[in-house]
């Protein structure tokens, strides 16, 4: 797998198990009507892909992870 477009998974991996479970629940609620499988597709999007997470969903994800949208993007 190449480099990922978003560092969401890395941010989640830094959390304790309890924090991870809580944030995942909140993230899945925040991205509705998108599904869990859609969310996993988003966090596994490779850097070269033209696909972007919808802006409104990026705002919600960034807010829950305590960062900005720019900070969600993986930098080389």
FENRANOR-V417091 format. One record per pair of residues at least 24 apart in sequence whose ideal C-beta (glycine too) atoms are under 7 Angstrom apart, sorted by the first residue. I is the first residue (numbers start at 1). J is the second residue. Records with the same first field share a line. If there is no record, write none. Layout:
BEGIN
I: J + J
END
This chain:
BEGIN
2: 46 + 47 + 48
3: 46 + 47 + 74 + 76
4: 44 + 45 + 46 + 47 + 74
5: 45 + 46 + 47 + 49 + 73 + 74
6: 42 + 43 + 45 + 53 + 72 + 73 + 74
7: 72 + 74
8: 43 + 61 + 72
9: 43
11: 65
23: 64
26: 64
27: 61 + 64
30: 60 + 64
31: 57 + 60
47: 74
END
